[in-house]
Amino acid sequence: MSLLEVRNLSTRFKLIDHTVRAVDGISFSVEHNETLAIVGESGCGKSVTAMSLMNLIQAPGEIDSSSEIIFEGKNVLEMNDSELKELRGGKIAMIFQEPSASFNPLFRIGSQIAEALKIHQGAAKDEALVQAEKLLDSVKISEPDRRVKNYPFQLSGGMLQRAMTALAISCSPKLLLADEPTTALDVTIQAQIIKLLQDEASEKNMSIIFVTHDLELIDGFADRIMLLYAGRVFEQSTAPEFFDNPLHPYGEDLMNAIPRMGLFKDEHKLYTIKGQVPDEKSKPIGCAYAPRCRKCFDKCVNEEPPLFSVNSRNVRCWLFENKNLSTDGEDK
C-alpha cells in the first residue's frame, strides 16, 4: 500500500464574481521513502496542493467533496479535529513557503520547536529544549545555543527558513511537505538543506513531497516528477526520464529555461517562455498551455487533452494521442 493516495483532488476558491479552480482534479501517489517533486511556475497550484494534503484550506477556499486524500489507509478529509491534531506536525509535517508567517512572534524559536516535541513525542520541557538546540545545529544555524532563545524577528529570512526546516523534521514525520524550502537561502546552504533532507529520509524512512520551480535543485534528489500547470497534471514520470527527455512541450520549455554556462554571450541568449500562466477568466477552451506552446496546432486550441499513458509515463498533450496506451480522461 502506498503511504499517500490522492484521488481527484479539486480545490476551489469562491470569489464574488467567479470561482478559481486552483487545483483541478489531480491524482497521484507517494510511496514509502520516496521523494516526489511537484514542479511548475508560480500560480500552477503547487502550494495549494500541499496545503490541501493537510486539510489546511480555509474559506473562501474549499476542497471538493469528491476528493480523497488517503494517508496510511485513512481519508484525511474525513478526520476529526483530534485526528488532525495528531496528524499535523506528527505524521505529516510541512515546511511553509513563508517562515516569517509560520512562527508566533511572541514566543522564542526554541520554545516553539520544543512545543511540537512535547505534543507529539511526549518530551519533557528541558529535554525538548535540548533537542531544539540540536535541531537548529543540524540545519546549520550558527550559535544554536543562543539562537534557541531568540524571537523570530531576531533571525534573518534565511535563518527563519532553516528554523522552519528544523521544526518540520523535529518529530520525524512519515511524510514531509517541503514548499519551496530553500527560496531564501544561498546556494551553499541550499545544498546543505537538500543533503539534510536526503539523510533524514534515508535514516527515518521518510517520504518527501518537494514543491519547487527550480528544476536544477531537484536533479539527483527527486525520485519522481509531477508537472503542474493551471491546476492540472501535465506530466508524471520518473525524475531520470523527465530530465533526459521531458514529453510535454511545457516541460521542454522549463528545461530550456535553466541558465547554463555561456548563456549570456551574444550567441547564447537566455531562453524565455512567452506569456504567463492564465488566470481563471482567461483560461483557454482547449489546452491551458496552447497560447504559449511552440508546438500548438488546431486541436490544442479547441479541445483539452486527457492525460495519456505513454509507456510508464503520463502526459496531457495531443501530440501523444496516437502513442497512447490507455486513457480514461482522469489523472492517475
Secondary structure, 3 states (H helix, E strand, C coil): CCCEEEEEEEEEEECCCCEEEEEEEEEEEECCCCEEEEECCCCCCHHHHHHHHCCCCCCCEEECCCCEEEECCEEHHHCCHHHHHHHECCCEEEECCCHHHCCCCCCCHHHHHHHHHHHHHCCCHHHHHHHHHHHHHHCCCCCHHHHCCCCHHHCCHHHHHHHHHHHHHCCCCCEEEEECCCCCCCHHHHHHHHHHHHHHHHHHCCEEEEEECCHHHHCCCCCEEEEEECCEEEEEEEHHHHHHCCCCHHHHHHHHCCCCCCCCCCCCCCCCCCCCCCCHHHCCCCCCCHHHCCCCCHHHHHCCCCCEEECCEEECCHHHCCCCCECCCCCC
